[in-house]
Amino acid sequence: MKQNWKPGTLIYPLPAILVSCGSEESEFNLLTVSWVGTVCTNPPMCYISVRPERHSYGILKKNMEFVLNLTTRDMAFATDWCGVRSGKNFNKFEEMKLTPGKSSLVQAPTVMESPLNIECRVREIISLGSHDMFLADVVNIQADEQLIHPTTGAFELEQANLLVYSHGFYHELGPMIGKFGWSVQKKK
């Protein structure tokens, strides 16, 4: 038996992402976002949804660029802290001892401790109600070389201990149970 609930946002788990923004060091900021996702493969596009009241909102709107920084188990405390503290009152990079890195194609910094940094340029801001969606083109990706297999060149992101968010709680990903297409793969 199931209960009917009022409509809500219960699509979980979601990635716990640190979004970095700002065009110069004095305005660099981090915000934690789980309302993030892929929109299109070709061209590569993604989105983040941000409340207009957030300190980072003005920085994002002014610069129209950001970096999605995937987070790991080791970054869990910083990820949560950056989501509940305001950049108006804190330098989040300094407070959490995170290292701002140089992006290749956008002004926003990367987070060097992140295994994957996705550089984005905002294409459009869509006002949706409580949040505005920043629809963006992915313009570059920086990947941690330690996660690139030395022989095959495969990016082994599953080795990064990625962090996810589910209904108020953070979790690390569990063991792999299959790969894409395994359900229809021919048996040897």
JORA-V67111 format. One line per field, one symbol per residue. ss: DSSP state (H for helix, E for strand, C for the rest). psi: psi as a letter, one per 30 degrees, with the letter a starting at -180 (. if undefined). burial: # if it has 16 or more other C-alpha atoms within 10 Angstrom, else .. Layout:
ss: ???
psi: ???
burial: ???
This chain:
ss: CCCCCCCCCCCCCEECEEEEECCCHHHCEEEEECCEEEEECCCCEEEEEECCCCHHHHHHHHHCEEEEEECEHHHHHHHHHHHHCCCCCCCHHHHCCCCEECCCCCCCCEECCCCEEEEEEEEEEEECCCCEEEEEEEEEEEECHHHECCCCCCECHHHHCEEEEECCEEEECCCCCCCCCCCCCCCC
psi: klkkllkaihjlllkjkjkklkflefgklkkkkfiklkekejlklalkkkkffkefeeeeeefhllkkjkllefgeeeeeefffkkfefkjeeeeghljklkleflfklljffkfkkjkkkkekkjkfcflkkjklkkflkkkkffgkkfefgkjiffffhkklkjhfkkllkalkfllkfffgkkk.
burial: ............###########....#########........######....###.###.###########.##.###.##.###...###....#.#..#..#################..#.....############.#..#............######....###................
